[in-house]
Amino acid sequence: MPNRTTTRADLLEAVYGCCPTLSRAQARDVVEMALEEICGALEKGETVKLRAFGAFSVRSKRARVGRNPKTGEEYPITARRVLTFRPSPRLIAAVNGEELGEEPVLGRALSNSSV
């Protein structure tokens, strides 16, 4: 399994590579707008569902008392919001090298690029 991280620049190259009519600046704008929309929706507490990829959602966790496992000392954990991701069955199958119906739209775009 390769130890590589896909970056924002890799996404930009994928969009630029699959859309020859776009300039690099336009491809960057497309990627940035998509990420801004996703972040904005999550900041408002909305769920973001991406077909054949998964769903991002924000959960509220209540305040509680935590415990240091080494010393047993108690300390308060404040209430907070956490981001969760639930992968789609297609993404899970792709990660495990299995076939599951039609190829995801994202998979076609990334397989045609140098990402």
Residue pairs with C-beta under 8 A, 6 or more apart in sequence:
6 115
8 31
8 35
10 115
11 31
11 115
12 24
12 27
12 28
12 31
13 27
13 113
13 114
13 115
14 109
14 110
14 113
14 115
15 22
15 27
15 30
15 31
15 109
16 22
16 24
16 27
17 112
17 113
17 114
18 109
18 112
18 113
19 27
22 30
38 48
38 56
41 47
41 48
42 48
42 56
42 58
42 83
45 58
45 81
46 58
47 55
47 56
47 57
47 58
48 55
48 56
48 57
49 55
50 88
50 106
51 88
51 104
51 105
52 88
52 90
52 91
52 104
52 105
52 106
52 107
53 87
53 88
53 90
53 91
53 104
53 106
54 85
54 86
54 87
54 88
54 91
55 85
55 86
55 88
56 83
56 84
56 85
57 83
57 84
57 86
58 81
58 82
58 83
58 84
59 81
59 82
59 84
60 79
60 80
60 81
61 79
61 80
61 81
61 82
62 79
63 76
63 77
63 78
63 79
64 76
64 77
65 74
65 75
65 76
65 77
66 74
66 75
66 76
66 77
67 73
67 74
67 75
68 74
68 75
87 95
89 100
90 100
90 101
90 104
91 104
93 99
93 100
94 100
94 104
94 107
